Amino acid sequence: MLEQAIQGRVFLLGDDVNTDLNCSGKYLPGKDEAFIAAQAFEAISPGFAARFVPGSVIVAGTHFGINSSREQAVHILRRMGVAAIVAPSFGRQFFRNAINNGLTVVECDVSGIEEGDRIEVDMAGQKVGVASRQLTRTLGAVPEAIRAILREGGLIPFLKKYPDWKIST
């Protein structure tokens, strides 16, 4: 199956954006995802959730998603309609939670990418690009198993479709 490149508008965030900034523990439990999503990133970018356009791409600095293993942080991003997140590095638990829940996350240099740019994330071609700036960043090799999980929308849909799947050695 061919992978479609993800294209969308860039919304910028900075370094060290932890999971509490998009899915604050003060709202869990008791508030629904729609309410929490409407508050996402308010502490570091007032009005972010209201400005965010579903289908867009978050471009962030280093260590996006650090802090906790809260899987709801990814659910909130999906609820907002985030198509992908591009950053130089991610909190490892967040990175895995994103893949398990079908949210594309890629690591690369983000210098030169600006708020409002139109970005393309091409997993198959292993690159991220902003055509208007003639900017292309190379991604490290993304294992086929991760790309397959993302194509199916996450780990559970993948395992339902391929119940006998085994890691090849």
Residue pairs with C-beta under 8 A, 6 or more apart in sequence:
1 151
2 124
3 123
3 124
3 147
3 151
5 120
5 121
5 122
5 123
5 124
5 125
6 57
6 83
6 84
6 104
6 120
6 121
6 122
6 123
7 118
7 119
7 120
7 121
8 53
8 55
8 56
8 57
8 83
8 84
8 118
8 119
9 53
9 55
9 56
9 57
9 116
9 117
9 118
9 119
10 56
10 57
10 58
10 59
10 113
10 114
10 115
10 116
10 117
10 118
10 119
10 130
11 48
11 51
11 52
11 53
11 56
11 57
11 58
11 59
11 115
12 58
12 59
12 60
12 113
12 114
12 115
13 41
13 44
13 45
13 48
13 58
13 59
13 60
13 61
13 64
14 44
14 60
14 61
15 60
15 61
15 62
15 63
16 61
16 62
16 63
16 66
17 41
17 44
17 60
17 61
17 63
17 64
17 65
17 66
18 65
18 66
18 67
18 68
18 91
19 65
19 66
19 67
19 68
19 70
19 73
19 91
19 94
20 67
20 68
20 70
21 40
21 41
21 43
21 44
22 40
22 41
22 73
22 76
22 77
23 36
23 40
23 70
23 72
23 73
23 75
23 76
24 36
24 39
25 68
25 70
27 35
27 36
27 39
28 36
28 70
28 72
33 72
33 75
33 76
33 79
34 79
36 72
36 76
36 79
37 49
37 76
37 79
37 80
38 49
38 50
39 49
40 48
40 49
40 52
40 76
40 77
40 80
41 48
41 49
42 48
42 49
49 80
52 80
52 81
52 82
53 81
54 80
54 81
55 81
55 83
56 81
56 82
56 83
57 82
57 83
57 84
57 85
57 86
57 119
57 121
58 64
58 77
58 82
58 84
58 85
58 86
59 85
59 86
59 87
59 110
59 113
59 119
60 85
60 86
60 87
60 110
61 87
61 88
61 110
62 87
62 88
62 89
63 87
63 89
63 90
63 91
64 85
64 87
64 89
64 90
64 91
64 94
64 105
65 73
65 90
65 91
65 93
65 94
65 95
65 97
65 98
66 91
66 94
67 91
68 93
69 93
69 94
69 97
71 97
71 100
71 101
73 94
73 97
74 94
74 97
74 98
74 100
74 101
74 103
75 101
77 85
77 98
77 103
78 101
78 102
78 103
82 103
83 104
83 121
84 103
84 104
84 105
84 106
84 121
85 98
85 103
85 104
85 105
85 106
86 105
86 106
86 107
86 108
86 110
86 113
86 119
86 121
86 128
87 105
87 107
87 110
88 107
88 108
88 109
88 110
89 107
90 98
90 105
90 107
94 105
95 105
98 104
98 105
99 105
99 146
99 149
99 150
99 154
99 155
100 149
100 154
100 155
100 156
101 154
101 155
102 149
102 150
102 152
102 153
102 154
102 157
104 121
104 123
104 150
106 121
106 123
106 128
106 139
106 142
107 139
107 140
108 128
108 137
108 138
108 139
108 140
109 137
110 137
112 130
112 133
112 135
113 119
113 130
113 133
113 135
114 133
117 130
117 132
117 133
118 130
118 131
118 132
119 128
119 129
119 130
120 128
120 129
120 130
120 131
121 128
122 128
122 129
123 139
123 142
123 147
123 150
124 147
126 138
126 139
126 140
126 141
126 142
127 136
127 137
127 138
127 139
128 136
128 137
128 139
129 135
129 136
129 137
145 167
148 158
149 155
149 158
152 158
152 161
158 165
159 165
